[in-house]
Amino acid sequence: VANMPEYMEGYAEGTNPITIEKLKNGEFSIQKTLDLHGLSIDDAKVSLEEFIVDSIKSCLNCVKVVHGRGLKSKSVPVLKENLKAWIVRAMNRKWVIAFSSARMCDGGPGATYILLKKSPV
């Protein structure tokens, strides 16, 4: 998946490279999944924020967000592009350690793994 043009990843400063590699390789158990298919941008944003906050409150470590590849979008993949910005915002709020496009068996570039902190700092 990392070789595909649709691949995306990001990580907080100071994150161990081994942790990032493990996330990219799907070595963390996915503890909860959110599917954003069919949601408007506004509804998807609210759903993601609630999902992350609830996941942190539940002490989850790794979650997956299914957003699709955006192949039906008129230009750029709308949900996917917005999702990346929202995750970076959550990372800046100290909720997210890293994120990566999922392995093909978990949705490939149409899904994203998110590694969460135990609690926001």
C-alpha positions in Angstrom: 0.0 0.0 0.0 2.9 2.4 0.8 3.8 2.4 -2.9 0.4 3.6 -4.0 -0.1 7.3 -4.8 -3.1 7.3 -2.5 -1.1 6.3 0.5 -1.0 8.6 3.5 0.7 8.6 6.9 1.7 11.0 9.6 3.1 10.9 13.1 3.7 13.1 16.1 7.2 14.5 16.7 9.3 12.1 18.7 7.4 9.0 17.7 9.6 5.9 17.7 10.2 4.8 14.0 9.6 1.2 15.1 6.1 2.1 16.3 5.4 3.8 12.9 6.6 0.7 11.0 4.4 -1.6 13.2 1.4 0.6 12.5 2.1 0.6 8.7 2.4 -3.2 8.9 -0.8 -3.7 10.7 0.8 -5.1 13.8 -1.5 -3.4 16.2 -4.9 -5.0 16.9 -7.8 -2.9 15.6 -10.0 -2.4 18.6 -12.8 -0.4 17.0 -13.8 0.7 13.5 -15.7 3.8 12.2 -17.2 3.7 8.7 -17.7 7.2 7.2 -19.2 6.0 3.9 -22.3 7.9 2.9 -21.8 10.7 5.4 -21.6 14.4 4.5 -18.4 16.2 5.3 -19.9 17.9 8.4 -21.4 14.6 9.7 -18.1 12.8 9.0 -16.1 15.4 11.0 -18.5 15.2 14.0 -18.5 11.3 13.8 -14.7 11.2 13.7 -14.2 13.6 16.6 -16.8 11.7 18.7 -15.2 8.4 17.7 -11.7 9.5 18.8 -12.8 11.0 22.1 -14.9 7.9 22.9 -12.0 5.6 21.9 -9.6 7.5 24.2 -12.1 7.4 27.1 -12.3 3.6 26.5 -8.5 3.3 26.6 -8.3 2.0 23.1 -4.9 1.9 21.4 -5.5 1.4 17.7 -8.6 2.1 15.7 -9.5 2.1 12.0 -11.5 4.6 10.0 -13.1 3.4 6.7 -13.5 6.4 4.3 -13.3 4.9 0.9 -10.8 5.8 -1.9 -12.9 8.6 -3.2 -13.3 7.0 -6.7 -16.8 8.4 -7.0 -15.7 12.0 -6.1 -15.8 14.5 -8.9 -12.2 15.7 -8.4 -10.2 14.8 -5.3 -11.3 12.2 -2.7 -13.3 14.5 -0.5 -13.7 12.4 2.7 -10.1 11.1 2.6 -8.5 14.6 2.1 -10.6 16.0 4.9 -9.9 13.0 7.2 -6.2 13.6 6.9 -6.6 17.2 8.1 -8.9 16.2 10.9 -6.4 13.5 12.1 -3.6 16.0 12.1 -5.8 18.4 14.1 -6.4 15.6 16.6 -2.6 14.9 16.6 -2.1 18.6 17.5 -4.5 18.1 20.3 -2.3 15.3 21.6 -4.8 12.6 20.9 -3.1 10.8 18.0 0.4 9.3 18.0 0.4 8.2 14.3 -1.8 7.3 11.4 -1.3 5.3 8.2 -3.2 3.9 5.3 -4.4 0.4 6.1 -3.0 -2.8 4.6 -5.0 -4.2 1.7 -6.6 -6.8 3.8 -8.0 -4.1 6.1 -9.2 -1.7 3.3 -6.0 -0.5 1.7 -6.0 3.2 0.8 -9.7 3.3 1.6 -9.1 2.9 5.3 -6.8 4.5 7.8 -5.2 3.1 11.0 -5.0 5.6 13.9 -2.8 4.9 16.9 -4.1 6.8 19.9 -2.5 8.0 23.1 -3.7 6.5 26.4 -5.0 9.9 27.4 -4.6 13.3 25.9 -1.8 15.3 27.3 
